[in-house]
Amino acid sequence: MSVGTHPTFENSPSGTVLTSPPDGSAVDRATEAARRVVDALLRTDRGNANLDRVAEELNSIAEHLEEHAPAVAERLIDMWNGEGVTRHDPVTGPENALAPPVVLEGLSDGSVRGTVTLTIPYQGPPGHVHGGVSALLLDHVLGVANAWGGKAGMTAQLSTRYHRPTPLFEPLTLTGKLMSVDGRKITTVGDIRTADGQVCVSVEGLFVDKTVPRPR
């Protein structure tokens, strides 16, 4: 899907969901199960969980999946065929076990917003979100905000300020908004806030109006 046909705040209603929702398919259900496994491995009692048996079963599952994996080049073509908003990115992709995943919606003022609760797999400081994870989330949110604003670009610079530790196990609000366009340069801002409105992380991103060709 090209930028010209992507939903924007000028042609779509406020509240438009801009990310690919889970559709109940087998791959979505398998991916959600994989997220549970990752979280459970970090929580489990390592002395009493019979992890030798767990490792055998997980390796068997991995071998089964690998047997049915096409060549990387072929898989990339399949991944990028169709949807302009992908199902496999590491922030919002329902097919990516690394993704929380985040659901983002576009608002009438040109901003995008989503809510997410992060757990132990995303931990940095004790009980709090890893700073690199926060930057990853916001970089993606700003990219979606650009598309909602009618532009597209590659990240050239992400200026990140950490105001306070970002808590795990609590709902966090992610926002982004395209602020200005100067030729090929796009400036976009965003932040992560707690449920009571405290800013944990804020960013200003500089994007360049350029895209990477899709695999064919």
C-alpha positions in Angstrom: 0.0 0.0 0.0 1.4 3.4 -1.0 1.5 6.4 1.2 -1.1 8.0 -1.0 -3.6 5.2 -0.2 -2.7 4.9 3.5 -5.2 6.2 6.0 -4.5 9.8 7.1 -6.1 12.2 9.5 -7.4 14.1 6.5 -9.2 11.1 4.8 -10.1 8.8 7.8 -12.1 9.2 11.0 -10.6 9.7 14.4 -10.0 6.4 16.1 -8.9 4.6 12.9 -6.8 1.6 13.9 -3.5 1.9 12.1 -1.9 -1.4 13.0 -2.7 -5.0 11.9 -5.1 -6.6 14.4 -4.9 -10.3 15.5 -7.2 -12.2 13.3 -7.5 -15.5 15.2 -5.5 -17.3 12.5 -3.2 -20.3 13.4 -0.1 -18.2 13.1 -1.5 -15.5 15.4 -2.4 -18.0 18.0 1.0 -19.7 17.7 2.7 -16.4 18.1 0.7 -15.5 21.2 1.7 -18.9 22.6 5.3 -18.1 21.9 5.0 -14.8 23.8 3.6 -16.8 26.8 6.5 -19.2 26.7 9.1 -16.3 26.7 7.4 -14.7 29.6 6.9 -18.0 31.5 10.6 -18.9 31.0 11.6 -15.7 32.8 9.2 -16.2 35.6 9.5 -20.0 36.2 11.2 -21.8 39.2 14.4 -22.9 37.4 15.1 -25.6 39.9 11.8 -27.4 39.7 10.4 -26.8 36.2 12.1 -29.7 34.5 13.7 -27.4 31.9 15.5 -30.3 30.2 12.1 -31.7 29.1 11.0 -28.1 28.2 14.2 -27.6 26.1 13.6 -30.9 24.2 10.0 -30.0 23.4 10.9 -26.5 22.3 13.7 -27.7 20.1 11.3 -30.2 18.5 8.8 -27.4 17.8 11.6 -25.2 16.3 12.8 -28.1 14.1 9.2 -28.6 12.8 8.9 -24.9 12.0 12.3 -24.8 10.3 11.4 -27.8 8.1 8.5 -25.7 6.7 10.5 -22.4 6.3 11.0 -21.2 2.7 14.2 -19.4 1.7 14.6 -16.0 3.4 14.3 -14.1 0.1 11.0 -15.9 -0.7 9.7 -15.2 2.9 10.5 -11.5 2.7 8.6 -11.2 -0.6 5.6 -12.9 1.1 5.9 -10.6 4.2 5.8 -7.4 2.2 3.1 -8.5 -0.2 -0.2 -6.7 0.4 -0.7 -4.8 3.6 0.9 -1.4 3.9 0.8 -1.8 7.7 2.7 -5.0 8.3 1.9 -7.9 10.5 5.5 -8.8 11.4 7.3 -5.8 12.8 8.7 -6.0 16.3 6.4 -3.4 17.9 2.9 -3.9 16.5 3.1 -7.2 14.5 0.7 -9.9 15.7 2.9 -12.4 13.9 6.1 -11.4 15.7 6.6 -12.9 19.2 9.0 -10.0 20.0 6.2 -7.5 19.7 4.1 -6.7 22.8 2.1 -6.0 20.5 1.1 -2.4 20.5 -2.2 -1.3 18.8 -2.2 2.3 17.5 -5.0 4.5 16.5 -5.1 7.8 14.6 -6.8 10.8 16.1 -8.4 13.8 14.4 -5.6 16.2 15.5 -3.1 14.3 13.5 -1.6 12.4 16.4 -1.5 8.6 17.0 -2.0 6.9 20.3 -1.8 3.4 21.8 -1.8 1.8 25.2 0.4 -1.1 26.2 1.4 -3.0 29.4 5.0 -4.4 29.2 6.2 -7.3 31.3 9.4 -9.0 32.3 10.8 -9.7 28.8 11.1 -5.9 28.3 12.9 -5.3 31.7 16.0 -3.1 32.0 16.3 -1.6 35.5 14.5 -3.7 38.2 10.8 -3.5 37.6 11.2 -1.0 34.8 11.3 -1.0 31.0 14.7 -1.2 29.2 15.6 2.2 27.7 16.4 0.7 24.3 12.9 -0.9 24.3 11.3 2.5 24.9 13.3 4.0 22.0 12.2 1.1 19.8 8.6 1.6 20.6 8.7 5.4 20.1 10.7 5.1 16.8 7.9 3.0 15.4 5.1 5.1 16.8 6.7 8.2 15.2 6.8 6.3 11.9 3.1 5.5 12.1 2.4 9.1 13.0 4.2 10.2 9.9 2.0 7.9 7.7 -1.1 9.2 9.5 0.1 12.7 8.7 0.5 11.8 5.0 4.2 11.4 4.9 6.8 8.6 5.0 10.4 8.5 5.8 13.4 6.8 7.2 14.7 7.6 10.7 17.8 9.9 10.4 18.0 10.9 14.1 16.1 10.1 17.3 16.7 12.4 20.2 15.5 10.6 23.3 15.1 12.0 26.8 14.5 9.8 29.8 12.5 11.7 32.4 11.9 8.9 34.9 12.0 5.1 34.9 9.2 3.6 32.9 7.3 1.0 34.9 6.5 -2.6 33.9 3.1 -4.2 34.7 1.3 -0.8 34.3 -0.6 0.6 31.3 1.5 3.0 29.4 0.2 5.5 26.8 2.4 6.0 23.6 1.8 9.0 21.4 3.3 10.5 18.3 2.6 13.5 16.0 4.1 14.9 12.9 5.1 18.5 13.6 6.7 19.9 10.5 7.9 19.2 7.0 10.9 21.0 5.4 11.6 19.7 2.0 12.5 16.0 2.5 13.0 16.5 6.3 10.2 15.4 8.6 10.1 16.3 12.3 8.0 14.2 14.6 7.6 14.1 18.4 6.2 11.6 20.8 6.3 10.3 24.4 5.5 7.4 26.8 3.3 8.3 29.8 2.0 6.5 32.8 -1.7 6.1 33.4 -1.7 9.3 35.6 0.0 11.3 32.8 3.6 11.4 34.0 6.0 11.6 31.1 8.6 8.8 31.3 10.3 9.2 27.9 10.0 11.8 25.2 11.5 11.9 21.7 12.0 14.2 18.8 12.7 12.4 15.5 14.1 13.6 12.3 13.0 11.6 9.3 14.1 11.8 5.6 11.5 11.3 2.9 12.9 8.1 1.5 11.7 4.5 1.5 13.4 1.1 1.0 12.1 -0.8 -2.0 9.9 -3.8 -1.2 11.4 -7.3 -1.9 10.2 -8.7 -5.2 
